[in-house]
Amino acid sequence: MAGQLGGQPIFILREGSQRTKGREAQNNNIMAAKAVAAAVRTTLGPKGMDKMLVDSLGDIVITNDGATILKEMDIEHPAAKMIVEVAKTQDDEVGDGTTTAAVLAGEFLKNAEELLEQNVHPTVIANGYRLAAAKAKEILKTLAVKVSADNRELLLKIAATAITGKGAEAHKDIFTNLTVDAVLSVVNTENGKRTVDVDDIKVEKKVGSSIEASELIKGMVIDKERVHTNMPKKITKAKILLLNEALEIKKTEVDAEIQIKSPDQLQSFLDQEEQMLHDMVSKVIASGANVVFVQKGIDDIAQHYLAKAGIYAARRVKKSDMEKLSRATGAKILTSLKEIEASDLGKAGLVEEKKIGDEEMTFVMECHNPKSVSIILHGGTEHVVDEAERALHDALRVVGVAIEDEKLVAGGGSPEIELSLRLREYASTLSGREQLAVTKFAEALEVIPRSLAENAGLDPINMIADMRSQHEKGHKTAGLNVFSGKVVDMMKEGVVEPLRVKTQAIDSATEAATMILRIDDVLSSKSSAPPGGMPPGGMGGMGGMEGMD
């Protein structure tokens, strides 16, 4: 990039920088975005396939979850990263529909490309897309059905829809029941509005025995055993103390030397250390606590004293677990042993150590506020448990969202076909070039039912034609049953999703697509050689985005 001044070129950009502009930049970006969408498209739907991702260390992830796939893929191209963000947002907001969101964004761009070739200005396309997205959300609201937290049947169906197509599908009944029970236990109601925080549900993964052995524990399960074998295994009417400080002698911050000249001095030094630990434990005993969870370490001598006092103690408990314990039992997390008051202790009906698989774990049950529950997930191998956890996470989030919003739509590609038809009608009411963009937007939505059909080995053209004719007749919930290959009423089939899954997917996909569309100049600078003569682009010339050009 240079300007001329009296025959002398003036360089504005650093040497080695790349610049693509105009149509070339748009094509590059759209191509990258389409490539990412294509990568996850085959995982869509009940018959979607899984991906196996191997990282540089040889760690393996096998998954069907769009957000996980895109997160694990090492994506370099900046436009492609935007599609990854769409999936991530979808995952944060709703937990399911991540593949749908990424595929839609790719399809919106693909269709926009056709308009760009007809010389429609990107801004016009972006405006048309925005109009279409706003209209789509209006139409979706009319398709939504109300669901209440008491309608267990419907909640089970929502969970089932989220789990279908993931590795855990074989044990659908177990998972749907676990999900609905867990979510219903942690619902908070404030001013008549329900909220669900999935963080209140802790999932403990255990390799060994089959998925069927998975269970819901009304209380907290902590992956720690008691520190000393002489401690009681079971404590009823537990008074729980949560400590953020170590029950150990503090080391000095600065290097300090202590010179000891005689054995007596050494002995008194050791006695003193023991006395300090004894004092610490005395404070714990005096507080009346009979269960102690410590976030840091517990010294051997302190363990001995605690065991003598018949106190159950666990050390190196995770911070997140401490917070959940605090919520469940009402205990305060203390940073110091100085002043422990009775009000700082939490209560639980039962604390006991149980063996799960080949590991001992601590169960904190019958809490005064059982807003924290735990699910213990079993599975034959590590990868099975991991994928089961991802499926469970999606299901938990979706059921939570359904309880919060109380609105459902049918699945199986039916809302997309309905939107596509209604948006085409809407396009004909517009004058100007936006009309073209709205039509393309409507076409793009059909990628979802088309992918569902393709992944199930059905003929997409016939299936979409069939679905369209059903919708034209007024069957608004007609969708594709991929198992029978027939177009049926999805509401009756029990394939339902929260409304937010669809609105969020359309929202974030539209925003990402319009953002990528409006870019007409890409400047990518490469780092110049730092002092010390390293080659430009850092180690191994890892400059810019050569890989994806």
C-alpha positions in Angstrom: 0.0 0.0 0.0 1.8 3.1 -1.2 1.2 6.6 -2.2 3.2 8.7 -4.7 4.9 12.0 -3.7 7.2 13.6 -6.2 8.1 10.2 -7.8 8.9 8.7 -4.3 6.7 5.9 -3.1 5.5 6.3 0.5 4.8 3.1 2.3 2.0 3.2 4.8 1.9 -0.5 5.8 4.7 -2.4 7.3 6.7 -4.6 4.9 5.3 -8.1 4.5 1.7 -7.0 5.3 -1.0 -8.4 3.1 -4.0 -6.6 1.8 -7.0 -8.0 -0.1 -9.8 -5.7 -1.1 -13.1 -5.5 -2.9 -14.7 -8.6 -4.3 -11.7 -10.7 -3.6 -11.8 -9.9 0.2 -15.5 -10.7 0.2 -15.1 -14.0 -1.6 -12.2 -15.0 0.7 -14.3 -14.3 3.8 -17.4 -16.0 2.5 -15.5 -19.0 1.4 -13.9 -19.4 4.8 -17.2 -19.1 6.6 -18.9 -21.6 4.3 -16.0 -24.1 4.9 -16.6 -23.9 8.7 -20.4 -24.3 8.3 -19.8 -27.3 6.0 -17.6 -28.9 8.7 -20.4 -29.2 11.2 -23.3 -29.6 8.8 -23.1 -33.4 8.7 -23.6 -33.6 12.5 -27.1 -32.0 12.3 -30.1 -34.0 13.3 -30.8 -37.4 14.8 -28.9 -39.2 12.1 -25.9 -36.8 12.1 -22.4 -38.3 12.3 -19.8 -37.6 14.9 -16.4 -35.9 14.5 -13.1 -37.1 15.9 -10.7 -34.3 16.8 -7.1 -35.0 17.6 -5.0 -32.2 19.0 -1.2 -31.7 18.8 -0.7 -33.7 22.0 -2.7 -36.6 20.6 -5.7 -36.0 22.9 -8.9 -37.2 21.3 -12.4 -35.7 21.4 -15.2 -37.6 19.8 -18.3 -35.4 19.6 -21.5 -34.5 17.8 -21.8 -31.1 19.5 -21.3 -28.2 17.1 -19.9 -25.8 19.6 -17.3 -28.4 20.9 -16.2 -29.2 17.3 -15.7 -25.6 16.4 -13.9 -24.8 19.6 -11.5 -27.8 19.3 -10.8 -27.1 15.6 -7.8 -24.9 15.4 -9.2 -22.2 13.2 -6.9 -19.5 11.8 -8.9 -17.5 9.3 -10.5 -14.4 10.9 -13.9 -14.7 9.1 -14.1 -18.4 10.0 -13.5 -17.4 13.6 -16.7 -15.3 13.5 -18.8 -18.4 12.7 -17.2 -20.1 15.7 -18.3 -17.2 17.8 -21.9 -17.7 16.5 -21.8 -21.3 17.8 -20.3 -20.2 21.1 -22.9 -17.5 21.7 -25.6 -20.0 20.9 -24.1 -22.4 23.4 -23.8 -19.7 26.1 -27.4 -18.5 25.6 -29.3 -21.7 25.0 -27.0 -24.6 25.2 -28.4 -26.4 22.1 -28.8 -25.5 18.4 -25.1 -24.7 18.0 -24.8 -26.6 14.7 -28.0 -25.0 13.4 -26.6 -21.5 14.1 -23.3 -22.1 12.4 -24.9 -23.8 9.3 -27.4 -20.9 9.0 -24.7 -18.3 9.1 -22.8 -20.2 6.3 -25.9 -20.5 4.2 -26.9 -16.8 4.6 -23.5 -15.9 3.3 -23.6 -18.4 0.4 -26.9 -16.9 -0.8 -25.6 -13.3 -0.3 -22.7 -14.2 -2.6 -25.2 -14.9 -5.4 -26.7 -11.5 -5.0 -23.2 -9.9 -4.9 -22.6 -11.4 -8.3 -25.7 -9.7 -9.6 -24.1 -6.4 -8.3 -26.5 -5.9 -5.4 -24.7 -3.7 -2.9 -23.6 -5.4 0.4 -25.4 -2.8 2.5 -28.7 -3.5 0.7 -28.3 -7.2 1.4 -27.5 -6.5 5.0 -30.6 -4.4 5.4 -32.8 -7.0 3.7 -31.4 -9.7 6.0 -32.1 -7.6 9.1 -35.7 -7.0 8.0 -36.1 -10.7 7.3 -34.7 -11.7 10.7 -37.0 -9.3 12.5 -40.0 -10.6 10.6 -38.8 -14.2 11.2 -38.9 -13.7 15.0 -42.4 -12.3 14.7 -43.6 -15.3 12.8 -41.8 -17.7 15.2 -43.8 -16.2 18.1 -47.0 -17.1 16.4 -45.8 -20.7 16.0 -44.9 -21.1 19.7 -46.9 -23.1 22.2 -47.0 -22.5 25.9 -45.4 -25.0 28.3 -45.5 -24.9 32.1 -43.0 -26.3 34.6 -45.6 -28.7 35.8 -46.0 -30.4 32.4 -43.4 -33.2 33.0 -44.3 -35.0 29.7 -43.4 -32.0 27.6 -40.2 -31.3 29.5 -39.2 -34.9 29.0 -39.8 -34.5 25.2 -37.7 -31.4 25.1 -34.8 -33.2 26.8 -35.2 -36.1 24.5 -35.0 -33.8 21.4 -31.7 -32.3 22.7 -30.2 -35.8 23.4 -31.3 -37.4 20.1 -28.4 -37.8 17.7 -25.7 -37.6 20.5 -23.9 -40.7 21.8 -26.1 -40.9 24.8 -29.2 -41.5 22.7 -29.3 -45.3 23.4 -30.1 -44.5 27.1 -32.5 -41.7 26.3 -35.1 -42.6 29.0 -32.5 -42.5 31.8 -31.1 -39.2 30.6 -34.4 -37.4 30.1 -35.6 -38.3 33.6 -32.3 -37.4 35.2 -32.4 -34.0 33.3 -35.9 -33.1 34.2 -35.6 -34.2 37.9 -32.3 -32.2 38.2 -33.6 -29.0 36.6 -36.9 -29.1 38.6 -34.9 -29.4 41.8 -32.9 -26.2 41.1 -35.6 -23.9 39.8 -35.6 -20.5 41.6 -38.8 -18.5 41.7 -38.6 -14.8 42.2 -41.6 -12.4 41.8 -43.4 -15.2 39.9 -40.5 -15.5 37.4 -38.7 -18.7 37.2 -34.9 -18.9 36.6 -32.7 -21.9 36.3 -28.9 -21.8 36.8 -27.4 -24.9 35.4 -24.3 -24.3 37.5 -26.3 -25.5 40.5 -26.3 -29.0 38.9 -22.9 -30.6 39.3 -22.0 -33.5 37.0 -19.4 -35.9 38.3 -18.0 -38.2 35.6 -16.9 -41.7 36.5 -15.4 -44.2 34.1 -16.6 -47.7 34.8 -19.9 -49.6 34.7 -22.5 -48.6 32.1 -24.4 -45.4 31.4 -27.5 -47.0 33.0 -25.9 -46.7 36.4 -25.9 -42.9 36.3 -27.9 -41.4 39.1 -29.1 -38.1 40.6 -28.1 -37.2 44.1 -30.2 -34.7 45.9 -27.2 -33.0 47.4 -23.5 -32.4 46.7 -21.0 -35.0 45.6 -17.4 -34.0 46.1 -14.6 -35.9 44.5 -12.6 -36.1 47.7 -12.2 -38.7 50.4 -11.7 -38.0 54.1 -8.0 -37.2 54.8 -7.5 -39.8 57.6 -8.7 -43.4 58.0 -9.5 -42.9 61.7 -12.1 -40.3 60.9 -15.8 -41.4 61.0 -17.2 -42.5 57.6 -20.6 -41.1 58.3 -21.8 -38.1 60.2 -25.4 -37.3 60.8 -26.6 -33.8 61.7 -23.4 -32.4 60.2 -22.3 -28.9 61.2 -20.1 -27.9 58.3 -17.1 -25.5 58.4 -15.7 -24.3 55.0 -12.1 -23.0 55.2 -10.2 -21.2 52.6 -6.9 -21.4 54.6 -4.6 -24.3 55.0 -4.4 -26.2 58.3 -0.6 -26.1 58.0 2.2 -24.1 59.4 2.6 -21.0 57.2 5.9 -20.7 55.3 7.5 -17.3 55.4 7.1 -15.1 52.3 10.8 -14.1 52.4 13.7 -16.5 52.7 14.4 -16.8 56.4 17.1 -18.9 58.2 16.7 -20.3 61.6 19.9 -21.4 63.2 19.6 -24.3 65.7 22.7 -25.1 67.8 21.5 -27.9 70.1 19.1 -30.9 70.0 17.0 -29.3 72.7 16.4 -26.2 70.5 15.4 -28.5 67.7 13.0 -30.3 69.9 11.4 -27.2 71.3 11.1 -25.9 67.7 9.2 -29.0 66.7 7.1 -28.9 69.8 6.2 -25.4 69.0 5.1 -26.3 65.5 3.0 -29.1 66.9 1.5 -26.7 69.4 0.5 -24.3 66.7 -1.2 -27.0 64.7 -2.9 -28.1 67.9 -4.2 -24.6 68.5 -5.6 -24.4 65.0 -7.5 -27.7 65.4 -8.7 -26.6 68.8 -10.3 -23.6 67.2 -12.1 -25.9 64.8 -13.3 -28.1 67.6 -14.4 -25.2 69.7 -16.5 -23.9 66.8 -18.7 -27.0 67.2 -18.1 -28.2 63.6 -18.0 -31.9 62.9 -17.3 -31.7 59.2 -14.5 -29.5 57.7 -13.8 -28.8 54.0 -10.5 -27.1 53.4 -9.6 -25.5 50.1 -5.9 -26.0 50.7 -3.8 -28.6 52.6 -4.1 -30.2 56.0 -0.9 -31.1 57.8 -0.4 -34.7 59.0 -0.4 -33.7 62.7 -3.6 -31.6 62.2 -5.2 -34.7 60.5 -4.3 -36.8 63.6 -5.9 -34.2 66.0 -9.0 -33.9 63.8 -9.4 -37.6 63.6 -9.1 -37.9 67.4 -11.9 -35.4 67.8 -14.1 -37.4 65.5 -14.3 -34.7 62.8 -14.7 -35.6 59.1 -12.3 -33.5 57.0 -11.5 -33.3 53.3 -8.7 -31.2 51.8 -7.9 -29.5 48.5 -11.6 -29.0 47.7 -12.1 -27.1 44.4 -13.2 -23.4 44.8 -16.3 -24.1 42.7 -17.2 -27.0 45.0 -16.7 -24.8 48.0 -19.1 -22.2 46.6 -21.7 -24.8 45.8 -21.3 -26.3 49.4 -21.8 -22.8 50.7 -25.0 -22.4 48.7 -26.3 -25.9 49.6 -25.5 -25.9 53.4 -25.6 -22.2 54.2 -22.0 -22.2 55.5 -19.8 -19.2 55.0 -16.4 -19.6 53.4 -13.9 -18.4 56.0 -10.4 -17.2 55.2 -9.2 -17.3 58.7 -9.6 -19.4 61.8 -9.5 -16.3 64.0 -13.1 -15.9 64.9 -15.6 -18.6 64.0 -19.1 -17.9 65.0 -22.0 -20.4 65.1 -23.7 -18.6 62.2 -20.7 -19.3 59.9 -21.4 -23.1 60.0 -23.6 -24.8 57.6 -26.0 -27.7 58.2 -26.6 -31.0 56.4 -28.5 -34.0 57.5 -25.9 -36.5 56.4 -22.3 -36.4 55.3 -20.7 -39.7 54.3 -18.0 -41.2 52.3 -19.1 -43.8 49.7 -17.2 -45.7 47.1 -18.1 -45.1 43.5 -16.3 -47.2 41.0 -12.9 -47.5 42.5 -12.8 -44.0 44.1 -14.1 -42.8 47.4 -16.3 -39.7 47.3 -17.9 -37.5 49.9 -21.7 -37.1 49.8 -23.3 -34.1 51.4 -27.0 -35.0 51.6 -30.2 -33.6 53.1 -29.1 -30.0 52.9 -31.3 -27.2 54.2 -31.3 -25.6 50.7 -31.1 -28.5 48.3 -30.8 -26.1 45.4 -27.6 -27.9 44.5 -27.9 -31.4 43.1 -25.3 -33.7 41.6 -25.5 -36.2 38.7 -23.1 -39.1 38.7 -22.5 -40.1 35.1 -21.1 -43.5 34.3 -19.8 -44.8 31.0 -17.6 -47.6 29.6 -14.7 -45.4 28.5 -13.5 -41.9 29.0 -14.7 -40.7 25.6 -18.2 -42.2 26.2 -18.5 -40.3 29.5 -17.3 -37.1 28.0 -19.8 -37.2 25.2 -22.5 -38.2 27.6 -21.7 -35.2 29.6 -21.9 -32.9 26.6 -25.3 -34.3 25.7 -26.5 -34.0 29.3 -25.3 -30.3 29.4 -27.3 -29.5 26.3 -30.4 -31.2 27.7 -30.1 -29.5 31.1 -29.8 -26.1 29.4 -32.7 -26.6 27.0 -35.1 -27.8 29.8 -33.9 -24.9 31.9 -34.6 -22.4 29.0 -38.0 -24.0 28.4 -39.0 -23.5 32.1 -37.8 -19.9 32.0 -39.4 -18.8 28.8 -42.4 -21.3 28.9 -42.5 -21.3 25.0 -41.9 -24.2 22.6 -41.8 -24.7 18.9 -41.9 -28.0 16.9 -38.6 -29.4 15.6 -37.7 -31.5 12.7 -37.2 -28.6 10.3 -40.9 -27.5 10.5 -40.4 -24.0 11.8 -37.7 -23.3 9.1 -40.1 -24.4 6.2 -42.9 -22.3 7.7 -40.6 -19.3 8.0 -39.3 -19.8 4.5 -42.8 -19.7 3.0 -44.0 -16.8 5.1 -40.9 -14.7 4.4 -41.3 -15.3 0.6 -44.8 -13.8 1.0 -43.4 -10.9 3.0 -40.7 -10.3 0.4 -43.3 -9.7 -2.3 -44.8 -6.8 -0.2 -41.4 -5.0 -0.2 -40.3 -2.6 -3.0 -36.7 -2.1 -3.9 -33.8 -4.4 -3.8 -34.2 -5.5 -0.2 -36.9 -7.8 -1.7 -34.1 -9.9 -3.3 -32.3 -10.2 0.0 -35.4 -11.3 1.9 -36.1 -14.0 -0.7 -32.5 -15.3 -0.4 -32.8 -15.3 3.4 -36.0 -17.4 3.1 -34.2 -19.8 0.8 -31.3 -20.1 3.2 -33.5 -21.3 6.0 -34.3 -24.4 4.1 -30.7 -25.6 4.6 -31.8 -27.0 8.0 -34.5 -29.4 6.7 -32.3 -30.2 3.7 -29.4 -31.2 5.9 -31.6 -33.3 8.2 -32.8 -35.2 5.1 -29.3 -35.5 3.6 -27.8 -36.8 6.9 -30.5 -39.4 7.1 -29.8 -40.6 3.5 -33.2 -39.3 2.2 -33.8 -37.3 -1.0 -33.7 -33.7 0.1 -35.6 -32.3 -2.9 -38.6 -34.7 -2.5 -38.6 -34.1 1.3 -38.6 -30.3 1.1 -41.3 -30.4 -1.7 -43.4 -32.7 0.5 -43.0 -30.5 3.6 -43.8 -27.3 1.6 -47.0 -28.8 0.3 -48.0 -29.8 3.8 -47.3 -26.3 5.1 -49.2 -24.7 2.3 -52.2 -26.8 3.4 -51.9 -25.2 6.8 -50.1 -28.0 8.7 -47.7 -25.6 10.5 -45.9 -28.2 12.5 -45.3 -30.7 9.7 -41.6 -31.8 9.9 -39.4 -34.6 8.8 -39.3 -37.8 10.7 -35.8 -39.0 9.7 -36.4 -42.5 11.0 -39.4 -43.3 8.9 -38.6 -40.9 6.1 -42.1 -39.4 6.2 -43.4 -35.9 6.8 -45.4 -35.9 10.0 -46.8 -33.6 12.7 -43.7 -32.9 14.9 -45.8 -31.8 17.8 -47.6 -35.2 17.9 -44.2 -36.9 17.5 -43.0 -35.0 20.6 -40.1 -33.4 18.8 -40.1 -30.0 20.4 -37.5 -27.3 21.2 -37.6 -24.1 23.2 -38.5 -21.0 21.1 -35.2 -19.4 22.2 -33.2 -22.0 20.4 -34.6 -20.8 17.1 -34.7 -17.1 17.7 -31.2 -17.0 19.1 -29.8 -19.1 16.1 -31.5 -16.8 13.6 -30.3 -13.7 15.4 -26.7 -14.5 15.9 -26.4 -16.1 12.4 -27.9 -13.0 10.8 -25.6 -10.7 12.7 -22.5 -12.6 11.8 -23.4 -12.9 8.2 -24.2 -9.2 7.8 -20.9 -8.3 9.5 -18.8 -10.5 7.2 -20.7 -9.2 4.2 -19.9 -5.6 4.9 -16.1 -6.2 5.0 -14.5 -5.1 1.7 -10.9 -4.7 2.8 -8.7 -7.1 4.8 -5.4 -5.8 6.1 -3.3 -8.4 7.8 0.0 -7.3 9.2 2.9 -9.6 9.9 5.2 -8.9 12.8 8.6 -7.6 11.7 11.7 -9.2 13.1 12.1 -8.4 16.8 15.6 -7.6 18.2 17.7 -10.6 18.3 17.2 -11.4 14.6 14.3 -13.8 14.8 12.8 -14.4 11.4 9.7 -12.3 10.6 6.5 -13.9 11.7 7.9 -15.3 14.9 9.0 -18.9 15.3 8.7 -21.0 12.2 7.3 -18.1 10.2 3.8 -18.5 11.7 2.7 -15.3 10.0 -0.8 -14.1 9.1 -3.3 -16.5 7.5 -1.3 -18.2 4.8 -3.0 -21.5 5.6 -6.4 -20.5 4.5 -5.8 -18.2 1.5 
